[in-house]
């Protein structure tokens, strides 16, 4: 897999209380933010969805996030659309 872009970004995580039915969309919810390195990989043509699975209006990419402080690694290898 070839990396097409590397960038510094912030991820946001809602700090809502799911156990008590609080939604991340409720007013006044606080968010935790983390500075991460984002590694973006374009999906090869032979792995592209076919038919009506996705609109061709955006780029199809996969992501790896490396937390700049803790070193925690998170990745998203499901195919995602980035709208231009």
Number of C-alpha atoms within 10 A of each C-alpha: 8 10 14 12 11 14 10 14 15 15 15 12 12 13 13 17 11 9 7 7 8 13 14 16 9 9 8 8 13 13 13 10 12 16 16 22 19 21 18 18 18 18 21 11 8 7 9 14 14 9 7 7 8 14 13 11 10 12 14 22 20 20 19 18 23 18 19 16 9 10 11 10 12 13 12 12 12 11 17 16 15 11 10 6
